[in-house]
């Protein structure tokens, strides 16, 4: 198992212990970073926050299973087209995720942890964008 996966799983184990807070923080950060995304979501975000945590947990659990992760990420990306998600939204989501982890984990979220998450998120988001928009573009 790579060092990035170990770091991410350790961080996520701490973050998911406060899953209600993770969802709230993520959407606060996302709507601050990309306010144009707010209309894509319901007024009440409790269920959306639960779905976010569930999806991130699935991703973290499958980081060492590239075939399953790739297939799941592709399906997720294609579904999100229907919600109005555009390729440029992936950067905002990544920034919101990093800000959520930093705020939620505080000093326990080191620069090495940040870099690990960023590497994994960047690779996965590029794969998702390619899968979702290559046929549409």
N, C-alpha and C positions, 0 to 999 in steps of 0.2 A: 504494500500500500504506500502511495506516495506521501511525502511530507505535507503537501497541500491538502490532501484528503483527510489526513489525521488532524491537521489544524482546523479545518472546516468542521469536521464532526465534533471536535471538542468545543469549539465556539457555539455551534448550533445546539449542542446538548445544554449549554448554559442559557442560551437565548430562548429555546423552546420551553424552558421551565416557566417562563413568563409569557406564554403565547398570546394572551390577550393584549399585553403591552406591545409585543412585536407587531401585531397587525395594526394597532392604532398608530404607533410611531411610523411605520412604513408609509401609511397613507397620508399622514401629516407631512412627511418629507416629500412624498411624490407630488402632492398637490401644491406644495411650496415651490418645488423645482419645475414642475410642468403643470401649471394650473389648467391648461387646455385639456388635460386628461380627466378632470373632475366629472364632466358630464357622462363619461363612460361607465360610471359606477352608481349604485343605488344610494339614496340619501343616507340610509343607515348602513354602516360598514361592518357591523359585528360579524355577520355571516361571511362577508368578503374577507375579513381578517382571518377567520377560521380556514377558509379555502386557501388563502395565501400560505399560512403556516403548514397546512397539510401538503400543499404542493412543494414547498421548500423542503419539508421533511422527506418527501418521496425522492426528491432530487439528491439530497445529501445521502440518503440511504443507498442510492444507486450510482454514486460517483465512481465506484470501482467495477461497474458493469456497463461498459460503453455502449453495447448494443441496445440494452433496455433503456438506458438513459437517452440515447439518441432518438430512439423510436418514440419514447414518451415526450421528449422535448419537441419533436417535430409535430406530433399531434396537438400539443399545447399551443404551439406557435400558429398552426393553421386554424385552430378554434378562435384564437384571439383576433384574427383578421376580421371575423364577423362582429367583433365588439368595436371595431374602428382603430385597432392598434396599428400604428405605422412603424416602419423600421427605426425612425428617429426616437421613438418612445423607449426603445431598449436602453439607450444611454441614460435617460431619466430614471428608469427602473433600477438600473445598476447603481446610480448615484444615491437613490433613495434607500436601497438595500445597504450600501456601505454606511450611510449616515445613521440608519436604524441600528446596525450592529455596533457602531462606535458609541452612540448614545446609550444603547441598552447594556452593553458590556463594559463601557467605561475604559479604565486603564488596562483591563484584562484583554482588550482588543488591541493587540500590538500592531506595529507597522508590518511585521512579517505576516500576521494574520490577514491584515488588509490586503496585502499583495497576493496572498494565496486565494482569497475570495475573488479578487479582481481578475486574476488569471483564469480561474475556473469560470466565473461569470462571463468574461469576455469571450472565451472560447465557445461556451454554450450559447450565448446570445448570437454570435456570428453564425453558428450552425442553425439556430432557429430562424434567423432572418433569411438565410439562404434557402432553407426548406420551405418557408412560408411564402416568400415573395419571388422566388425564381420562376415559378409558373405564371404568377400574376404580372411580372415585369417583363 
